[in-house]
Amino acid sequence: MKNLSNLKWIALFVAFAASAQQEKGIIGASNWLNNWTEFNPKKVEYNETNQILYGKITTNTTLFKKNTYLLQGPVYVTNGATLTIEAGTVIKGDNATNGALIITKGAKIMAEGTETDPIVFTSNSAQRKPGDWGGLVILGDAPINKFGGTASLNFEGDPSQTIYGGTNPTASSGVLRFLRVEFAGKKIKGYKDYNAVSLAAVGNKTVIENVMSSFSAGNAFEILGGDLAMKNMVTLRATGDDFRFSQGSQTKLDNSLAVRHSFSSGSTRARCLNVNSYEKKDEADFSKALTNVVATNCTLVNSTDDLNRDLASGLVKESVYVAESSGLTLKKSVISGFSPAVVLDDEIKPEAGGLKKIKLEEMYFNNCKGNIFVENTTNNEDLEDYYGNPQFANLYETTPNTEMFIAWEAKTPDYRVKIGKITASK
């Protein structure tokens, strides 16, 4: 009986330790990055294409794992059609014709991969690189805060097919699950740049989870308006922002990872989280919802191998940017290796209650050159005092990434924080 009692206490201790290990940053009883992610996509070989997709898909269509597909030019799923993609299917974007897949307003995509058989969108180039092809675009009829309630994305192609926005926050554009998008984000002179994944006015009945963007030349995920929840998202070495929110987006981001690198970031300031309410103030309808993001258990990390060198060279920028008239709640998350961790628009006036919409709670700030600043200022004592208040339970440390995370240098790394690195922090 005594041994049984001891075993129960041991089990409770193990469960508590596992829980404590997961308290900040990405969580999970095991490494949920295993099997479906790829941190060295240039080395992966895919089958040659044997099917071509082009023009418009106007009826319900299924793509099969047995085939490898090529997106020739912008391909539109339109007329309310549903595009179903089998687990394990590979789809390549054509570099020469600026291949892209655009799910138009009213249409759906059902892309349900599995942990061991993810769906992959990648480049058809022999030497794959960021910006080889367009990307994946999903357009819905949830609200946006631009005047008129609708807008169009000015990609190369047919602008009438890229209209988004409406009045239905509960709309469904389908499912994205266990899916990778590699080497997307093409820039086409005279037109809007593509992102790896663009989600415009997407409603909250859309399922988006376990999606990875790798080596995007644009933003990894651009969220324009809409009302959606995303979880288990992964970005790797985006040139643009990892997650960019605008046009009144109401987004919940949970248990997600952004891995940046000093040499991959664009020449302008590219952030892990870029929270804006509009691109142009005179186009915004302030009677409608302004952007509000709630991000929980996220890990935002700069993966450079020499942080001090990159800091001295000016290659490292902030991890999080919040523009005026925007809200961000960032909780139980890790920011590691940035300069500084968070920057607030200089139109945000902390002394006038400007921090009410910006909540940074139970955070783990690690190895950052400064933590929280208002843009274009060097004195942040008031902000440090405010967010350093014990009620926010924020922690500060200077631990190298190689020591902070469970498995840093591995084919499939484990970005969960080691328990000792949290409990020892101040």
MIDRENGU-644005 format. One record per atom (N, C-alpha, C, O): x, y, z; residue in one letter. Coordinates in pm, whole numbers, plus 50000, padded with zeros to 5 digits. Atoms other than C-alpha are relative to their C-alpha. Example, Ala and Ser with C-alpha at 12.3 -4.5 7.8 and 13.67 -1.06 7.14 Angstrom:
! residues 2
500894988150000a 512304955050780a 500905012050000a 501945011850066a 499184988149994s 513674989450714s 499235010950073s 499745022050090s 
! end
This chain:
! residues 426
500824987950000m 500005000050000m 500855012550000m 500575022349931m 499104988649994k 502825023350086k 500645002649864k 500775014149823k 499384998450132n 504495016749747n 499025006149901n 499395014549819n 501034994450089l 501215024149568l 499835014950026l 499715022849933l 500124985849965s 500925056749756s 501175008049946s 500995019149895s 498814993250052n 504495065949661n 499915001949849n 500285012449796n 500134999250146l 503775058349296l 499035011249961l 499245018349862l 500964989350030k 500775081649307k 500665013750014k 500455022649931k 499314987349981w 502935109749447w 500995002649889w 501135014049843w 499054998550111i 505575103349180i 499275004349873i 499735013249801i 500784996650120a 502925104548908a 499545014550005a 499575021549904a 500434986149985l 501585137249047l 501145009649977l 500975020149914l 498844991450017f 505085151849059f 500395001149853f 500685012049804f 499654999950143v 505815141648698v 499005008449922v 499385016249835v 501024992150069a 502505156348583a 500185014850026a 500055023149936a 499784985949966f 503215188648770f 501225005649928f 501195016849877f 498774995550066a 506755190848629a 499785002449852a 500265012249796a 500294998350143a 505505185648273a 499195012549976a 499415019949880a 500834988150013s 502875212448327s 500825012650018s 500675022349944s 499174988349974a 505415236648473a 500925002949884a 501155014549850a 499114998350113q 507745230648182q 499315007149885q 499955014049806q 500754994650112q 504985241447945q 499405013750028q 498685018849942q 500814988649960e 503825272648128e 500155012349913e 499215020249904e 499814988450087k 505315298447888k 500514995449863k 501254985549853k 499635004150135g 505805296947514g 499124988649952g 498084985750013g 500825010850055i 504505268447303i 499924988650100i 500854985950175i 500265010549902i 503025239847500i 499644987049930i 499394986649809i 500365013250051g 502305202947457g 500664989350084g 501794991050129g 499445010949923a 502835170147638a 501214994049930a 502094988249994a 498855004450079s 505235161147356s 500285010849897s 499565020849890s 499624990150101n 506925179947072n 499074999049880n 499254990349795n 501005000950106w 503995186846838w 500555004449864w 499825003949764w 499384996950129l 506425198646567l 500444987549924l 500704988049804l 499535012450062n 507405162546499n 499134996149881n 497924998449880n 500615006750115n 506565146046165n 499505009449890n 499855007549774n 500644992450107w 504625173345981w 500775012549959w 500565017649849w 499244988150034t 507045202945993t 501284996349924t 501684984649922t 498735002050070e 510235207245787e 500835012750016e 500455023349967e 499174988449972f 513045230345900f 501185001349904f 502005010349918f 498994998850105n 515315223945601n 499364996149866n 499754986149806n 500795004150116p 512895223845305p 500784999349869p 500364992649776p 499235000650125k 515595229545042k 500534985949972k 500814982449858k 499435013450016k 516815194245102k 498954989449964k 499304977949936k 501065009850025v 513425177545043v 499764998649850v 499635008649779v 500265002850142e 512875161144705e 498544995749983e 498044987250055e 501395003450029y 509345159544561y 499904994249859y 500794996449776y 500205005850132n 507965140644262n 499805011049894n 499405022249926n 500254990850111e 507805157343922e 498495002049982e 497704992950009e 501434997350019t 504485173843839t 499464991749884t 500144989649783t 500665007450108n 502055153543631n 498585005149973n 497874999749888n 501314993850022q 498935175343655q 500165015250006q 500895020350091q 499914985450002i 498515212243570i 498645006050037i 497605001849985i 501194992249965l 496005235743733l 500175014149946l 501225020249964l 499924986650055y 495235268543557y 498605005949988y 497614998649986y 501284993450021g 492485294343515g 499094999150121g 499515002050234g 501005000449894k 489315289043718k 499524985850026k 499324977949934k 500645012549958i 488005259343914i 498605003950044i 498445010550147i 501364995149977t 484235264243906t 499064989350055t 497924992350088t 500815010849944t 482945230344028t 500804993050109t 502034994250114t 499325007349893n 483735208744330n 501064990849942n 500794983049851n 498845007050057t 487165193544267t 500854994250112t 500985000350219t 499125006349902t 489465169644453t 501394998049939t 501524993449826t 498625002750039l 493265168644430l 500484987750079l 500244986750199l 499675012949940f 494745134244499f 501504998850030f 502345004349958f 498615002149957k 497925123844677k 500844993349892k 502044995949883k 499255007550100k 498925101244387k 500595009249892k 501525005349822k 499514990550100n 499455132144168n 500835011050066n 500735013350186n 499314987949958t 501805161944195t 499565011249905t 499705009949784t 500694989850078y 500155194044078y 500875012449981y 501705015750065y 499324987450028l 501485226043919l 498965010949986l 498035009949906l 500834988150015l 499775259743970l 500625008749893l 501685014649913l 499484992050112q 500245277143636q 499255013249998q 498075013849961q 500664987249986g 499535313943689g 499074999950120g 499004989950191g 500965000049890p 496905324943943p 498814990949969p 498154992549867p 501105009550016v 494355296943984v 498915003950101v 499175004750221v 501104995349916y 490955307944118y 499004988850022y 498534982649927y 501135008749966v 488495285444300v 498825009450019v 498805017450113v 501064989950006t 485275303944226t 498634993449986t 498524981149990t 501365004950023n 481515300644174n 499494991650117n 498654982850097n 500455007549884g 481045287444529g 500504985850006g 499994977850084g 499495013850005a 483055256144451a 500854996850123a 501355005950190a 499145004849892t 484915235344711t 501164992349940t 500974982949863t 498815007350041l 488485224244646l 500444991450118l 500774996550225l 499595009549897t 489325193044846t 501384994649965t 501624990649851t 498635004650024i 492975182944885i 500294988450094i 500204989950216i 499715011749919e 493905148245005e 501285002050081e 502205009150040e 498795000049918a 496435143845284a 501174994649918a 501024984949843a 498805004550070g 499955140445147g 500185005549860g 501185002649795g 499914994550136t 499275159344823t 501065011149995t 501195019250087t 498994989650023v 502105181144684v 499535008749884v 499185003749777v 500414990350101i 501245212644489i 501125010149984i 501575016050082i 498884991050027k 503945233644324k 499525012749930k 498695012149838k 500294987550067g 503695270144231g 501035002549891g 502235001249914g 499104998050114d 505145278143889d 500695013650010d 500035024050023d 499234987649990n 507915303943904n 499815008949878n 499655021049892n 500044992250124a 507695314943541a 498695007449980a 498675018349924a 501314993950023t 503955322443545t 499385005750129t 498205009150131t 500474994549873n 503665334543906n 498814992250055n 497774997950088n 501065008749951g 501585304944020g 499515003950137g 500305008050222g 500614997149870a 499175310644310a 498664992750004a 498094989449901a 501335005949983l 496025295044453l 499155009950078l 499515013750190l 500854989749941i 493195319344531i 498604994250020i 497914990949923i 501345004749966i 490045307744710i 499125012450010i 499255020250105i 500764987550006t 487505334444618t 498855000050101t 498504989750159t 501104998149905k 484715348044833k 498834990849965k 498344991049852k 501095009450022g 482025321544873g 500464985949968g 499684976549980g 499445013350027a 484285292544773a 500674994650126a 500805001750226a 499385006249883k 486005268245011k 501194991649959k 501294986749846k 498905009550013i 489205248745054i 499934990550118i 499844994750233i 499975010449896m 489215215845246m 501354992949987m 501474982849919m 498625005350008a 492935209045293a 500344993850134a 500905000550221a 499825006849872e 493115183545572e 501124989749988e 500874978149954e 498905009449991g 496555168245598g 499964992850134g 499044994850213g 499875006749872t 497645146245884t 501415002350053t 502285007249980t 498694997949940e 500595147146123e 501084992649923e 502204997649908e 499015008050071t 502355119845926t 499895001449848t 500704995749775t 500204998650144d 501055130045583d 499495014249970d 498345015949928d 500464986250020p 500935168145555p 499845003449852p 500444996949766p 500124994250134i 499845187245246i 501125010349984i 501415017750077i 498864991050020v 502725206945091v 499775008649876v 499495003449767v 499914990550111f 502695238244872f 501455004549993f 502015009250093f 498604996550012t 506175244944737t 500305005649862t 499405007449780t 499574994150127s 508155259144445s 500394989149900s 500834978249939s 499565009450102n 508815241944114n 501415003049949n 501884996549855n 498654996450045s 512255258344078s 501014989150036s 500864982250137s 498945009849971a 515325236344061a 500775004050125a 501144995550206a 499354994849880q 516995258544323q 498985008850073q 498875020750044q 501104992949934r 514155268644553r 500525011150091r 501525009750161r 499624988449919k 514325302544721k 498765008150034k 497725006349971k 501164991849964p 512015327744891p 499485008149881p 500275013749805p 500614992150106g 509565344344651g 499964993249866g 499804999949764g 500045007150129d 509625317344384d 498615000349936d 498505000649813d 501365000550054w 505835317144347w 499095008650088w 499555014450186w 500924991249929g 502745335444470g 499734995550142g 500444999550234g 500345004649867g 501125318244764g 498564995450004g 497924993849900g 501375004449978l 497825307044910l 499195011850052l 499575018250150l 500854988549965v 495055333244930v 498594994950027v 498024987549946v 501385003749967i 491695328345104i 499225012750028i 499615020850113i 500824987949993l 488995354845067l 498614996550053l 497964987350003l 501295003049940g 485875355745282g 499085011950005g 499375022449947g 500974989049991d 482855376845367d 499735003950145d 498625008250179d 500074994649865a 483525384845732a 500305015149995a 500765020049893a 499824985450003p 483735421745832p 501455004549988p 502374997850037p 498744992749999i 486635444945757i 499665014550034i 498505018450026i 500334986349960n 486955481245868n 500425010349895n 500765021749927n 499804990250107k 487535497245530k 498645005649960k 497634998649967k 501254993950045f 484905521545403f 499384991749889f 500074987249797f 500715008050100g 482285503245201g 499884985550040g 499024978449988g 500105013549948g 482925470545384g 500584989249912g 500594977549949g 499345009750087t 484665453845090t 501265006349941t 501435018549941t 498764995350064a 488035456244918a 500464989249903a 499884978349899a 499445009650094s 490085438744651s 501515000050013s 502135010550033s 498555001049998l 493635426044656l 500535001549859l 500114994349768l 499514996650134n 495555440044362n 501174991049960n 502264995949932n 499005009150054f 497465408844266f 499945000549847f 498965005249790f 500035001750145e 498435402943905e 498884990349965e 498784979650026e 501105008950036g 495385387743739g 498695007549996g 498665019249956g 501344994550012d 491655394243762d 499575006050134d 499264998650227d 500364993849871p 490825419944037p 498594996950044p 498304997550164p 501385003349962s 487135410244027s 499944986950077s 498944984050143s 499975012849930q 488175376344165q 500665001050138q 500744991050210q 499314998849870t 489985390444470t 499265009550094t 499885015650181t 500824991849911i 487115409244637i 499764992450129i 499524980350128i 500235006249869y 486705402545008y 499275009850090y 499255021850064y 500694991649903g 484695415345303g 498504998649992g 497944996549884g 501455001149994g 481085414145418g 499525002250142g 500105010150217g 500634997849869t 478925411445727t 499834987150079t 499084986950177t 500215013149937n 479225374845830n 501254995350074n 502104988750014n 498805004349928p 481825369146105p 500094985050021p 501164979850051p 500005014549977t 480785332446135t 500154992149870t 499914980049868t 499855006950129a 481465324145770a 501094989550006a 502024990550086a 498975010350011s 483485293345679s 500584999949859s 499864999249760s 499295001650127s 486105292245406s 500634986249990s 501394983549896s 499505013650008g 486935256045486g 500954996550112g 500795001050226g 499075005549901v 489815238745665v 501425000249945v 501664995949832v 498565001950024l 493615242045667l 500554992850122l 500514998150232l 499495007649886r 495175215145883r 501184991449953r 501104984549852r 498775007350034f 498695199745878f 500405002749855f 500284994249766f 499704995050134l 499865219745580l 501245008850006l 501425016450101l 498814991550010r 503155236045474r 499955008349872r 499485003849767r 499884991150116v 503715265745241v 501445004849995v 501905011750087v 498564997650007e 507325269345123e 500365009249883e 499805007949774e 499364991850105f 509265296044924f 499015008649922f 499205011049803f 501024991850066a 506195317444846a 500305014950022a 501385018650067a 499874985649978g 505635355244858g 500625007649886g 501425016749908g 499374993650115k 506545365644505k 499635014949989k 498505018850018k 500204985750023k 506935402744430k 499895002249849k 500784998349773k 500244997450142i 505495413844096i 499865015049982i 498945021050037i 499954985550014k 506285449343988k 498655005549955k 498055000749858k 501254993550036g 503205471543978g 498784994050066g 497674999150050g 501125006749934y 501055448044186y 500334997550146y 501474998950189y 499805003449860k 500555438544548k 500894987750012k 500744978149937k 499165011749976d 503205414944678d 499164988750059d 498254990950139d 500625011749938y 502065379944758y 500624997450137y 501745001550164y 499505005549875n 502435365145105n 499904984849991n 499264979549900n 500135014650002a 502835328445186a 498534996250014a 498014988549933a 501435002549979v 499275327645324v 499325013350028v 499685020350123v 500804987949978s 496825356645292s 498594995850040s 497954988049971s 501345003249949l 493595354645495l 499245013150011l 499455020850105l 500694987250008a 491255383045402a 498514998250030a 497814991349956a 501415000749961a 487875386645579a 499544985650021a 498434982049984a 500325014149975v 487945350245684v 499204998950129v 499565005050230v 500895001349885g 485165340145925g 500424989350098g 501284981050068g 499535008449890n 485435321346252n 499554985549995n 499894977750084n 500305014250019k 483935288746128k 501074993249914k 501024981049893k 498865005650074t 487095283945920t 500984993950100t 501295000150202t 499055006949912v 489515259146079v 501425002049945v 501714998349831v 498614997750042i 493195269346065i 500904995650114i 500995002450217i 499125005049895e 495655248646266e 501084991249941e 500874984649839e 498855007750047n 499045232046225n 500345003649855n 500364995149767n 499594995050131v 500065253545928v 501385006450014v 501615014250106v 498634995149995m 503735261445857m 500345007849874m 500095003149763m 499444992250111s 505195288945637s 501515000150013s 502055003350119s 498535000249999s 508865285445543s 500565008749889s 500145007649773s 499244992150097f 511125310745369f 499095007849905f 499235006949783f 500854991350080s 508445334745252s 500725013249974s 501345018850065s 499414986950031a 509695365845071a 499095011450044a 499555022750059a 500934990249945g 506575384145191g 499734996750145g 500584990950214g 500405004149867n 504725380445516n 499674985150000n 499204979749900n 500375014149992a 504275345045635a 498484998550002a 497914990949923a 501464999949992f 500635351145736f 499545014550007f 499925021950098f 500594986649995e 498755383045651e 498514998450023e 497824991849945e 501395001449962i 495375386045821i 499345013749986i 499665023050061i 500674987450029l 493125413545683l 498554998950043l 497774991549983l 501365000649951g 489955419045881g 499644986050045g 500514977950079g 500465013449964g 487835388845960g 499954997550148g 500255006250230g 500175004249861d 487215370046280d 500394985250004d 499624976649963d 499535013750012l 489275338746320l 500904995950115l 501465004350186l 499105005749901a 491205315846549a 501004991249927a 500654983649837a 498945008150058m 494535300046460m 500804993850113m 501085000550213m 499175006049898k 496545275246661k 501024990549938k 500834985449828k 498895008650046n 499755255146626n 500535004749865n 500784996749775n 499444994250121m 501025278746357m 501515000950015m 502035002650125m 498534999549997v 504725278946262v 500475008449883v 500015006749770v 499354992750108t 506765303946064t 501514998450013t 502054998250124t 498555001950003l 510395299345961l 500635009749902l 500385009049782l 499144991050079r 512695327045836r 499255007549890r 499655007449774r 500714991250093a 510145349845672a 500815012649977a 501475017650069a 499374987250029t 511535380545499t 499145011350055t 499665021050110t 500924990249946g 508445400445593g 499614996450142g 500364989850214g 500495003249867d 506375398145909d 499594985350008d 499204979349908d 500515013549981d 505555364546055d 498485000050004d 497844991949936d 501454998449994f 502015375146144f 499705014949991f 500105022650078f 500394985850016r 500625408146015r 498485000950004r 497794994249928r 501434998549981f 497165418846128f 499605014349964f 500295023950000f 500454986750038s 495205447945981s 498524999749966s 497884989249969s 501374998150048q 491815461345865q 498954994750098q 497934989150057q 501005003749900g 490025454246193g 499954985350031g 498924980250076g 499965014449973s 491105418146228s 499734997150147s 500295003550236s 500255005149865q 489715400346535q 500564985750003q 499924976449953q 499295012750014t 492165371746582t 500454994550135t 500935001950221t 499415007249888k 493015346046845k 501104991049945k 500864982849856k 498845007850043l 496465330846800l 500504992150121l 500854997950224l 499705008349884d 497285301547025d 501114989949968d 501144984049860d 499005010650006n 500315279047083n 500755000149867n 500774990149796n 499394998250132s 502285292146785s 501445004750011s 501845010750111s 498554998150000l 505945296046691l 500425008449881l 500015005849768l 499394992050107a 507795322646491a 501514999650018a 502035004150120a 498545001049996v 511465315946413v 500565009449893v 500455006749773v 499404990450092r 513225345846259r 501514997849995r 502064990150073r 498555000150008h 516835350446152h 500445013649950h 499825019349860h 499544986550035s 518805382946125s 500285001449852s 500055012149795s 499624999250141f 519965374645772f 498824997949905f 498964999849785f 501185002250085s 516455366445645s 499055011849999s 498295013549904s 500944988949991s 514595397445758s 500215010149888s 501335012049840s 499914990050105g 513805424045501g 500715012650048g 500985014150167g 499284987849967s 515525457845488s 499155009550085s 499685017150165s 500894992649912t 512445474145643t 499744991550123t 500094979750128t 500175007249874r 511405464645992r 498944989049985r 497764991949965r 500905011550005a 509885429945980a 499914994050139a 500934992050206a 500215004349863r 508365416746299r 499344986350007r 498794981449909r 500755012349976c 507015384646448c 498505003150001c 497724996549933c 501404995549996l 503735402346531l 499965014849962l 500625023050025l 500174986250043n 502765434246347n 498505002950003n 497754997849919n 501434998049973v 499415447146473v 499605014149958v 500025023950020v 500484987250053n 497735475146275n 498494999549984n 497914988749973n 501444999750026s 494155486546232s 499685003949856s 498565002049810s 500224995850138y 494605499945879y 501345002049932y 502375003849997y 498814996350076e 497115505145599e 500025015049974e 501065021549984e 500144985650023k 495825540045516k 498885005250087k 497745000650079k 500964995149902k 494065559845785k 498745005549935k 497645003949988k 501164993950063d 491805578145541d 499074989849936d 497984993349890d 500865010650055e 490425544545418e 499294992350110e 498444983850081e 500545007849890a 489505531845765a 498665005550048a 498475017650057a 501304996549945d 485945531845897d 500064997850151d 499974986450198d 499815001049856f 486335539446267f 498714996850075f 498724995250197f 501235004749936s 482705530546334s 499974984850010s 499114979250077s 499915014649997k 483705494246282k 501154995750090k 501985003950130k 499005005349906a 485895471946495a 501415002949952a 501735001549834a 498584998450028l 489575480446513l 500714987050033l 500204978650107l 499285012749985t 492175453246506t 500254996850147t 500695005250225t 499725004849865n 492415432846824n 500504985649992n 499834976949936n 499365013150005v 494725402946866v 500214994850141v 500725002050228v 499725006749873v 494825378647158v 500904988149969v 500474978549905v 499005010550029a 497965357047143a 500464993750131a 500915000750222a 499695007149878t 498615330547407t 500944988449971t 500804981449870t 499035010950014n 501495305947453n 500685000149864n 500674990249791n 499244998850124c 503515318747160c 501495001050033c 501875006550136c 498554998849989t 507285315747115t 500505007749880t 500345003349766t 499484991250104l 508925343746915l 501505000750021l 501965006250121l 498575001749975v 512625337346867v 500845003849879v 500485000749765v 499004997250102n 515575350646670n 501044988850006n 501684986850109n 499175012149999s 517605320246567s 501445002449955s 502154992849924s 498634997450041t 520865337846476t 501004992550088t 500744990050206t 498995007249922d 524015319546583d 500965009450072d 501795004950150d 499144990349932d 525735351946697d 499205012750023d 499285022249945d 500894988849973l 523275375946854l 500765013050022l 500355023449971l 499244987849972n 525885400646978n 500545006349872n 500525018549857n 499514995050129r 527395403646629r 498885006949923r 499065017849870r 501114994550077d 524005409646470d 499415012450065d 498935021449996d 500444987949930l 522995434646737l 500925011649966l 500465022649937l 499024989550029a 526215454246678a 499895004849855a 500195016349825a 500134996650142s 525545453546302s 498665006549968s 498445010749854s 501304994050023g 522015466946344g 499044991149924g 498054995949869g 500845009350076l 520495435746188l 498784995350079l 497844990050020l 501085005049916v 518195428046481v 499035011350032v 499435022150076v 501034990149973k 514915446846516k 499044994650107k 499274984150165k 500965004349900e 511905444746747e 499234987749955e 499134984749836e 500795011950028s 509795413446772s 498535003349979s 497874997149895s 501424996950002v 506385429546824v 499825015049979v 500495023150042v 500334986050022y 504965462246691y 498485001750011y 497724994049952y 501424997049986v 501595476946792v 499765014349954v 500335023750010v 500314986750053a 500215506246592a 498865006350080a 498184999750158a 501074993049930e 497815532646720e 498644993949965e 498474987949859e 501385004750019s 494135523346755s 499904984949986s 498934979849931s 499995014650009s 495045486546782s 500154994050138s 500705000250229s 499915006749872g 494765461647064g 500774987049990g 500654979649893g 499265012649994l 497095433347163l 500024995150144l 500395002550235l 499805007149874t 496905408947452t 500964988649972t 500634979449896t 498975010250020l 500065387847464l 500294993850136l 500785000450227l 499935006549869k 500105362147744k 500804987049992k 500804980149890k 499335012949983k 502245332947863k 500904996949881k 500974985549836k 499225001550122s 504605338447571s 501475003450024s 501825009750124s 498564998049993v 508365339547508v 500445009049885v 500065006749770v 499344991850102i 510255366847322i 501494999250028i 501965003450134i 498585002549975s 513925358147279s 500875005049885s 500745000449772s 498964996050094g 516755376647102g 499645011249906g 499965010449787g 500394988950086f 515355409646971f 500485013350058f 500975013950170f 499514986949959s 516165446846990s 499025011049959s 499095016149847s 500335006349872p 513925455147167p 498964989349980p 498754984649869p 501045010250011a 511185430247245a 498755005649934a 498204999649841a 501284994350045v 508185453147184v 500175014949975v 500815021950053v 500034985750031v 507745487147017v 498545004349981v 497784997749909v 501334994350013l 504585508147049l 500065012549912l 500995020549923l 500094988250087d 503585533946789d 500135012750083d 499615013550195d 499804987849922d 504615568846896d 498735008350016d 498735018450086d 501294993749978e 500955579446868e 499294994350122e 498284999850167e 500575005749878i 500205557047165i 500585007650119i 501805008150136i 499574991749888k 500365578647477k 499734992750132k 498604992950181k 500215007449875p 500905557647791p 499415008750110p 498585004050189p 500474991249891e 500265587748016e 498535003649984e 497915008550079e 501414996850024a 496835592347858a 499144987449991a 498084987549928a 500765012450001g 495665556647911g 500204991649876g 499384982949846g 499775007050126g 497165543847587g 500364985450014g 500414978249914g 499615013949980l 498175510747743l 498824990950034l 499004978950055l 501155008149963k 494645499047820k 499754988649902k 499284977949940k 500235010250102k 494495479747492k 501224991049978k 501184982049894k 498765007450024i 498035465847520i 500394992950129i 500954998950221i 499785007949880k 498355438047774k 501134989949975k 501044981549885k 498875009350007l 501655419647822l 500084993250136l 500564999350232l 500185006649872e 501115393848094e 500644986150001e 500574978849903e 499355013049982e 503035363548225e 500984997249885e 501094985949836e 499055001050110m 505675370147960m 501364995550048m 501704996650166m 498615003849973y 509215356547941y 500865007349898y 501015002849784y 499124992250087f 511525382947794f 501424994950019f 501974995750129f 498665006049988n 514885366747718n 500955006049898n 500635007149779n 498914996250089n 518095380447574n 499615010949901n 500035010849785n 500384988850086c 516515412047435c 500775012650041c 501035014950159c 499344987349973k 518315445247404k 498915010450027k 498495017749937k 501154991949965g 515625464147590g 498734991949985g 498674982449906g 501235007850001n 512105451947649n 498865007149928n 498425002449823n 501184993550055i 509295476647576i 500275015049986i 500645021750082i 499734985950028f 509645510947412f 498865006049920f 498174998949846f 500784992450097v 507515537447249v 500935003549885v 502095006949907v 499224997550120e 508725542646892e 500715013650008e 500135023450055e 499204987850007n 511485568746846n 500345005950136n 500605017950147n 499574995549868t 512275570847218t 501094990850051t 501184979250009t 498935008249941t 515245558447417t 499814997950150t 500444989250209t 500265001449858n 513915563047770n 498704992350021n 497624997249986n 501195008349982n 511535535147865n 499764996550147n 499124986450177n 500125003349857e 511685536548244e 498554998650043e 498234989550121e 501405000849959d 507965543048280d 499374986849954d 498624980450028d 500555012450052l 507095513348058l 500564987850074l 499854978250102l 499395011049924e 509555490748240e 499354998850137e 499084987850186e 500655000249869d 508005500848571d 498584994649990d 498134986950075d 501415004050015y 504475495748441y 499894985049977y 499184978050050y 500125014250033y 504955461448283y 500844991150094y 500694978950094y 499265007449900g 507405451448556g 499254998450131g 499744991950223g 500835001549881n 504625454048815n 499704985250024n 499374978149930n 500235014249972p 504195420448991p 498644994849952p 498504982849928p 501325004750043q 500535419248887q 500034994149859q 499194985949824q 499895005350136f 501655412348528f 500814986949995f 500724979649897f 499245012649989a 503995383848639a 500934997849882a 501054986549833a 499055001450109n 506535390848363n 501384996650054n 501785001350161n 498675004549960l 509995374648381l 501045004949899l 500725007049782l 498934994650084y 513355386648243y 501254991550020y 501604988250133y 498825008649992e 516465365948161e 500925002649881e 500535008949783e 499034998950110t 519575364647942t 500644986449979t 501824984550007t 499545013750022t 519905328047849t 500184997449851t 499275000649774t 499835003550142p 521375316247514p 498914990349955p 498454981850033p 501045008850052n 518835298947292n 500374985350013n 499514976950040n 499575014049994t 520915267247293t 499774993950138t 499654981750151t 500235004949864e 520405264547669e 498545001350043e 498104994650136e 501364996749956m 516865277747689m 498964989949954m 498024986750028m 501005008850058f 514995253647463f 500424985350010f 501614982350021f 499735014249976i 514715215847495i 500954994349896i 501904987349931i 499115005050106a 516305207847158a 500145010949894a 499255012749811a 499804988650089w 517765237246967w 500544995849865w 499944998949762w 499385003950126e 520025222146704e 499654985549971e 500354976350012e 500485013450033a 518095192446570a 499255000849868a 498815011549826a 500735000350127k 516485181246245k 498575005050021k 498045012849942k 501274994449955t 513175187346418t 500235005550140t 500174998050237t 499724994249868p 513935211546702p 498784999650091p 497654997750045p 501074999449901d 511895213647020d 500115013550069d 501015015750151d 499944986249951y 511145249947107y 499245002050130y 498975013450168y 500544998349865r 509485242847441r 501145004050094r 502274999350081r 498984994949908v 511325260547721v 500304989650107v 499394983250160v 499625008849890k 513285239747970k 499465005750131k 499515017750154k 500644995449877i 511615241348307i 500955008150087i 500535018150145i 499064993049914g 514775252548490g 500255014149955g 500595022750037g 499754986650052k 515115282848266k 498865009650033k 499035021850024k 501094991449956i 511735295748381i 500075002050151i 500005013250199i 500064999049853t 511895287848751t 501185007850056t 501095013350166t 498824992849951a 515355303448782a 500005014849962a 500885022350004a 500014986350052s 514365336048613s 499505009850105s 498885006150205s 500464989249913k 513705369448779k 499105009449922k 498615019249978k 
! end
